[in-house]
Amino acid sequence: MSLPARSPIDVAVGILMKPNGDVLLAQRPHGKPYAGYWEFPGGKVEPDESILDALKREFVEELGMTVLAAEPWCGVEYVYPHAHVRLHFYISREWLGEPQSLEGQAFAWQGSVGVEPLLPATIPLIEWLDRLRYLG
Ligand SMILES: Nc1nc2c([nH]c(=O)n2[C@@H]2O[C@H](COP(=O)(O)OP(=O)(O)OP(=O)(O)O)[C@@H](O)[C@H]2O)c(=O)[nH]1
């Protein structure tokens, strides 16, 4: 017997990219599924909220940063044991503020991404991102 399909949860994810190509990653705090794994900052979209609004809200709540503009880049769907997620990745080159660890999480600006482990759904993004950043 198969389990009933759960509808995916929409997640807004932001890739802040500096002019030199460095991107911001954050480590998932204790108490969340996959705590200690690295991810691009973001979180679940609330009912009646646009993806861009969710992205902006999550950056304020998690890092105290204001995203001024962001463009949709790609979407990834992934089924974890704890959730079926639909990830909406945005790239931003315009923001205000420096990251603050408001949830006790570590963060890192990375060129070639060297932090690990990464969330499984995010791993393929790194290669796509390198193509975008370094191969033009
Ligand atoms: N932010 C973010 N989430 C990701 C990435 N990759 C990925 O699979 N996810 C998944 O997307 C979901 C995000 O949910 P979350 O728990 O972080 O969201 P949230 O901050 O709203 O959490 P909350 O439920 O504590 O309020 C998780 O299931 C996480 O595993 C990524 O690169 N960034």
Ligand as a Chemical Component Dictionary entry (heavy atoms), coordinates in Angstrom:
data_LIG
# 
_chem_comp.id                   LIG 
_chem_comp.type                 NON-POLYMER 
_chem_comp.pdbx_formal_charge   0 
_chem_comp.three_letter_code    LIG 
# 
loop_
_chem_comp_atom.comp_id 
_chem_comp_atom.atom_id 
_chem_comp_atom.alt_atom_id 
_chem_comp_atom.type_symbol 
_chem_comp_atom.charge 
_chem_comp_atom.model_Cartn_x 
_chem_comp_atom.model_Cartn_y 
_chem_comp_atom.model_Cartn_z 
_chem_comp_atom.pdbx_ordinal 
LIG N1  N1  N 0 16.467 27.576 3.688  1  
LIG C1  C1  C 0 16.750 26.491 3.001  2  
LIG N2  N2  N 0 15.968 25.387 3.102  3  
LIG C2  C2  C 0 16.319 24.314 2.397  4  
LIG C3  C3  C 0 17.452 24.332 1.518  5  
LIG N3  N3  N 0 17.568 23.093 0.931  6  
LIG C4  C4  C 0 16.567 22.328 1.425  7  
LIG O1  O1  O 0 16.360 21.164 1.159  8  
LIG N4  N4  N 0 15.787 23.067 2.309  9  
LIG C5  C5  C 0 14.623 22.523 3.033  10 
LIG O2  O2  O 0 13.574 23.460 3.039  11 
LIG C6  C6  C 0 12.887 23.424 4.277  12 
LIG C7  C7  C 0 13.008 24.796 4.919  13 
LIG O3  O3  O 0 12.321 24.791 6.061  14 
LIG P1  P1  P 0 12.838 25.450 7.442  15 
LIG O4  O4  O 0 12.512 24.492 8.522  16 
LIG O5  O5  O 0 14.228 25.913 7.333  17 
LIG O6  O6  O 0 11.891 26.700 7.411  18 
LIG P2  P2  P 0 11.554 27.760 8.510  19 
LIG O7  O7  O 0 12.775 28.594 8.779  20 
LIG O8  O8  O 0 10.323 28.437 8.003  21 
LIG O9  O9  O 0 11.322 26.882 9.773  22 
LIG P3  P3  P 0 10.284 26.828 10.950 23 
LIG O10 O10 O 0 9.368  25.692 10.607 24 
LIG O11 O11 O 0 11.167 26.515 12.128 25 
LIG O12 O12 O 0 9.627  28.171 11.000 26 
LIG C8  C8  C 0 13.527 22.345 5.133  27 
LIG O13 O13 O 0 12.814 21.124 4.969  28 
LIG C9  C9  C 0 14.915 22.204 4.490  29 
LIG O14 O14 O 0 15.401 20.896 4.668  30 
LIG C10 C10 C 0 18.268 25.483 1.407  31 
LIG O15 O15 O 0 19.289 25.581 0.700  32 
LIG N5  N5  N 0 17.856 26.544 2.171  33 
# 
loop_
_chem_comp_bond.comp_id 
_chem_comp_bond.atom_id_1 
_chem_comp_bond.atom_id_2 
_chem_comp_bond.value_order 
_chem_comp_bond.pdbx_ordinal 
LIG N1  C1  SING 1  
LIG C1  N2  DOUB 2  
LIG C1  N5  SING 3  
LIG N2  C2  SING 4  
LIG C2  C3  DOUB 5  
LIG C2  N4  SING 6  
LIG C3  N3  SING 7  
LIG C3  C10 SING 8  
LIG N3  C4  SING 9  
LIG C4  O1  DOUB 10 
LIG C4  N4  SING 11 
LIG N4  C5  SING 12 
LIG C5  O2  SING 13 
LIG C5  C9  SING 14 
LIG O2  C6  SING 15 
LIG C6  C7  SING 16 
LIG C6  C8  SING 17 
LIG C7  O3  SING 18 
LIG O3  P1  SING 19 
LIG P1  O4  DOUB 20 
LIG P1  O5  SING 21 
LIG P1  O6  SING 22 
LIG O6  P2  SING 23 
LIG P2  O7  DOUB 24 
LIG P2  O8  SING 25 
LIG P2  O9  SING 26 
LIG O9  P3  SING 27 
LIG P3  O10 DOUB 28 
LIG P3  O11 SING 29 
LIG P3  O12 SING 30 
LIG C8  O13 SING 31 
LIG C8  C9  SING 32 
LIG C9  O14 SING 33 
LIG C10 O15 DOUB 34 
LIG C10 N5  SING 35 
# 
